[in-house]
Amino acid sequence: MHPLRHPRNAAMVGIIFIIIGAIYWTVPYLEGITTDDIAAGTTMLVFLGVAMAIMAYVLVAGSTEE
């Protein structure tokens, strides 16, 4: 059995990282803290989410069905 039933569900893997990135940006923004570290970390988390979603899709789509 596939770890994900449908390849379109692979996006859920990436969405987790994008949500974490949004929280990572929102909390310091509401506190009034602005640094380049926060922007860099948020950017990396968002792109990590995109990369993880693509990787999960490729792995699921390329695996054999059992």
Summary of the structure (lengths in Angstrom):
residues: 66
radius of gyration: 15.3
end to end distance: 5.5
largest distance: 52.2
contacts: 164
relative contact order: 0.22
helix: 79%
strand: 0%
